[in-house]
Amino acid sequence: MRVTTLSSLLAKMEQQGHLCREPNPADGRSRLLSLTAAGRRATEDCFPAFGAAIEAFRRHLIADESQMLRHLEGVSQALIGATHELAGRAAERTG
């Protein structure tokens, strides 16, 4: 996603009251983003439709694809874990 596209999307979310942007006290060049209560509700409201879409997708997978999807989900979780680990190390160095 282009930076300008992301910036426009974030501005729209902020205007709708779904997102809060605050200066990053550790780095004045960046902003910290958080969902507002309205943003969390809007996100949670999407869960049933998203879950239904995922289930419909899975019904169309053949057995090998289903196994591959489980493997990719595991890879995704490993990437998330590594990202959190590295972010923690970076915070320890700067904190």
CORPECOR-V491248 format. One record per residue. RES is the residue in three letters. SS is DSSP state (2 for helix, 1 for strand, 0 for the rest). PSI is psi in whole degrees, -180 to 180 (999 if undefined). OMEGA is omega as a letter, one per 20 degrees, with the letter a starting at -180 (NA if undefined). Layout:
RES:SS:PSI:OMEGA / RES:SS:PSI:OMEGA
//
This chain:
MET:0:134:r / ARG:0:150:a / VAL:2:-42:a / THR:2:-37:r / THR:2:-46:r / LEU:2:-44:r / SER:2:-43:r / SER:2:-42:r / LEU:2:-44:r / LEU:2:-40:r / ALA:2:-42:r / LYS:2:-44:r / MET:2:-38:r / GLU:2:-43:r / GLN:2:-34:r / GLN:0:-3:r / GLY:0:19:a / HIS:0:-13:a / LEU:1:145:r / CYS:1:129:r / ARG:1:130:a / GLU:1:152:r / PRO:1:144:r / ASN:1:115:a / PRO:0:-22:a / ALA:0:-17:a / ASP:1:101:a / GLY:1:-13:r / ARG:1:-11:a / SER:1:171:r / ARG:1:150:r / LEU:1:133:a / LEU:1:143:r / SER:1:149:r / LEU:1:141:r / THR:0:175:r / ALA:2:-41:r / ALA:2:-37:r / GLY:2:-40:r / ARG:2:-42:r / ARG:2:-44:r / ALA:2:-40:r / THR:2:-48:a / GLU:2:-33:r / ASP:2:-25:a / CYS:2:-18:a / PHE:2:-47:a / PRO:2:-44:a / ALA:2:-39:r / PHE:2:-44:r / GLY:2:-41:r / ALA:2:-40:r / ALA:2:-41:r / ILE:2:-44:r / GLU:2:-42:r / ALA:2:-42:r / PHE:2:-46:a / ARG:2:-32:r / ARG:2:-21:a / HIS:0:0:r / LEU:0:144:r / ILE:0:169:a / ALA:2:-47:a / ASP:2:-38:r / GLU:2:-36:r / SER:2:-44:r / GLN:2:-41:r / MET:2:-41:r / LEU:2:-44:r / ARG:2:-41:r / HIS:2:-45:r / LEU:2:-36:r / GLU:2:-38:r / GLY:2:-41:r / VAL:2:-42:r / SER:2:-44:r / GLN:2:-38:r / ALA:2:-41:r / LEU:2:-41:r / ILE:2:-45:r / GLY:2:-44:r / ALA:2:-40:r / THR:2:-45:r / HIS:2:-40:r / GLU:2:-47:a / LEU:2:-38:r / ALA:2:-38:r / GLY:2:-41:r / ARG:2:-41:r / ALA:2:-40:r / ALA:2:-37:r / GLU:2:-39:a / ARG:2:-36:a / THR:2:-19:a / GLY:0:999:NA
//
